[in-house]
Amino acid sequence: MELVFFLEEQSAKVFLDGFLPFLLPPEISFRTIPHQGKHDLQRSLPRKLRAWRDPHARFIILHDKDGNDCLLLKESLRKICAQARPDIRPLIRIACHELEAWYLGDFDALERAFPGFNAQHVRGRAKYRDVDSLANAAEELTKLVPTYQKVGGSRQLGTALKVGENTSQSFQTFVCGVQSLLR
């Protein structure tokens, strides 16, 4: 079985390329396909799904919420997929509000990835109790870790995030969804 991830941007690809080997058993292969934003992803998704020939592939779409209504966004993505390939049911996961919220859900990972970051200074702050509610997670992350760069930071955090230690419900839902495809 191959898992095929359709992603909004390059930073999600480099994150998952580092993270998925820790999540998936070694016999499961995966492919991460980045796009140049949500419009590119939505526009090219039908063509890519129709062209895919491996009958054992399982598809996962990871999309940032970006202020959209999660249910409406998921339904829109489902319709795009159903029109292209009615025979498949992709796993659709929405990162609330953006991928950086997942990073803020694991302060210990930030400390491992960025040695200058001190988790004790921010742990317990009210604004970080529900990182999925942060509409500006990327901005918050940059305040906490001034050296953070979107792609390079995602690469570092891909190998630093731990599945069971993350407080982001969105991240945990993504992980559970991917794991359910393996059963």
Secondary structure, DSSP 8 states (H G I E B T S, - for coil): -EEEEEESSHHHHHHHHHHHHHHS-TT-EEEEEE-SSHHHHHHHHHHHHHH---TT-EEEEEEE-TTS-HHHHHHHHHHHHHHH-TT---EEEEESS-THHHHHT-HHHHHHH-TT--GGGTTT-GGGTTGGG-TTHHHHHHHH-TT--HHHHHHHHHTT--GGG---HHHHHHHHHHHHHT-
